[in-house]
């Protein structure tokens, strides 16, 4: 025979206690979702930093390359071509290298997904949908 005088612990809780528990759980859930969003944004910031570092490095090296390579290459080509033509050839080659480095940096930045914390937003939406479904019962 089943003893009907004893009830489960959940049955013994009052509405106020259940509302308090719901509030605490909702607060915990919101804090966890915020932490997830922070982690996701930090990851995207690191990726952006790498791409921006590549672009900055390309610009920095391009400045030094212009001086050194112009001097050496122009002097070397000036033995075969006129000095103005040697300088033009070297400048064109340097611009080509600079363009390749800039495109590599731009491609790295282009691979970033939107800055919004997509995973955290999707998780929060799922949590909200779950709460709505449970409230309809």
C-alpha positions as CSV (number, residue, x, y, z in Angstrom):
1,X,0.0,0.0,0.0
2,X,1.1,3.5,-0.7
3,X,1.4,5.9,2.2
4,X,-0.4,9.1,1.1
5,X,0.4,11.0,4.2
6,X,4.0,11.7,3.1
7,X,4.5,13.9,0.1
8,X,7.5,14.7,-1.9
9,X,9.8,17.6,-1.1
10,X,8.6,19.6,-4.1
11,X,5.0,19.3,-3.0
12,X,5.9,20.8,0.4
13,X,7.3,24.0,-1.1
14,X,5.1,27.0,-1.0
15,X,4.5,29.2,-4.0
16,X,6.7,31.9,-2.5
17,X,9.6,29.4,-2.2
18,X,9.1,28.3,-5.8
19,X,9.0,31.9,-7.0
20,X,12.2,32.6,-5.0
21,X,13.9,29.5,-6.5
22,X,12.8,30.6,-10.0
23,X,14.2,34.1,-9.4
24,X,17.5,32.7,-8.2
25,X,17.8,30.3,-11.2
26,X,16.9,33.0,-13.7
27,X,19.5,35.3,-12.1
28,X,22.1,32.5,-12.4
29,X,21.1,31.8,-16.0
30,X,21.5,35.5,-17.0
31,X,24.9,35.7,-15.3
32,X,26.0,32.6,-17.2
33,X,24.7,34.0,-20.5
34,X,26.6,37.2,-19.9
35,X,29.8,35.3,-19.2
36,X,29.4,33.3,-22.4
37,X,28.9,36.5,-24.4
38,X,32.1,38.0,-22.8
39,X,34.1,34.9,-23.7
40,X,32.8,34.9,-27.2
41,X,33.6,38.6,-27.7
42,X,37.1,38.2,-26.3
43,X,37.7,35.4,-28.8
44,X,36.6,37.6,-31.7
45,X,38.7,40.5,-30.4
46,X,41.8,38.3,-30.4
47,X,41.1,37.4,-34.1
48,X,40.7,41.0,-35.0
49,X,43.9,41.8,-33.2
50,X,45.8,39.3,-35.3
51,X,44.3,40.7,-38.5
52,X,45.1,44.3,-37.5
53,X,48.6,43.3,-36.4
54,X,49.2,41.8,-39.9
55,X,48.0,45.0,-41.5
56,X,50.2,47.1,-39.2
57,X,53.2,44.9,-39.8
58,X,52.7,45.2,-43.5
59,X,52.6,49.0,-43.3
60,X,55.6,49.1,-41.0
61,X,57.7,46.9,-43.2
62,X,56.6,48.6,-46.3
63,X,58.1,51.9,-45.0
64,X,61.5,50.3,-44.4
65,X,61.3,48.3,-47.6
66,X,60.8,51.4,-49.6
67,X,64.0,53.0,-48.4
68,X,66.2,50.0,-48.6
69,X,65.0,48.3,-51.7
70,X,64.7,51.6,-53.6
71,X,68.3,52.4,-52.9
72,X,69.7,48.9,-53.7
73,X,67.4,48.0,-56.6
74,X,67.5,51.4,-58.3
75,X,71.3,51.4,-58.1
76,X,71.4,47.8,-59.5
77,X,69.0,48.5,-62.4
78,X,70.5,51.8,-63.2
79,X,73.5,49.9,-64.6
80,X,71.1,48.4,-67.2
81,X,68.4,51.0,-67.6
82,X,68.1,54.7,-67.3
83,X,68.0,55.7,-63.6
84,X,64.4,57.0,-63.9
85,X,63.2,53.7,-65.4
86,X,65.1,51.7,-62.8
87,X,63.4,53.7,-60.0
88,X,59.9,53.2,-61.7
89,X,60.4,49.4,-62.0
90,X,61.5,49.1,-58.3
91,X,58.6,51.2,-57.1
92,X,56.1,49.1,-59.0
93,X,57.5,45.9,-57.5
94,X,57.3,47.3,-54.0
95,X,53.7,48.4,-54.5
96,X,52.9,44.8,-55.6
97,X,54.3,43.4,-52.4
98,X,52.5,45.9,-50.3
99,X,49.2,45.1,-52.0
100,X,49.7,41.4,-51.3
101,X,50.4,42.0,-47.6
102,X,47.4,44.3,-47.3
103,X,45.1,41.8,-49.0
104,X,46.3,39.0,-46.6
105,X,45.4,41.2,-43.6
106,X,42.1,42.2,-45.1
107,X,41.2,38.5,-45.7
108,X,42.1,37.7,-42.1
109,X,39.7,40.4,-40.9
110,X,37.1,39.4,-43.4
111,X,36.9,35.9,-41.9
112,X,35.6,37.3,-38.7
113,X,32.0,36.6,-38.1
114,X,29.7,39.3,-36.9
115,X,30.9,41.1,-33.8
116,X,27.7,40.1,-31.9
117,X,28.0,37.1,-29.6
118,X,26.0,34.8,-31.8
119,X,26.4,31.7,-29.7
120,X,25.4,33.5,-26.5
121,X,22.4,35.1,-28.2
122,X,21.2,31.8,-29.6
123,X,21.6,30.1,-26.2
124,X,19.7,32.9,-24.5
125,X,16.9,32.7,-27.1
126,X,16.7,28.9,-26.5
127,X,16.5,29.5,-22.8
128,X,13.8,32.1,-23.2
129,X,11.8,29.7,-25.5
130,X,12.1,26.9,-22.9
131,X,10.9,29.2,-20.1
132,X,7.9,30.3,-22.3
133,X,6.9,26.8,-23.1
134,X,7.2,25.8,-19.4
135,X,5.1,28.8,-18.4
136,X,2.3,27.8,-20.8
137,X,1.8,24.4,-19.1
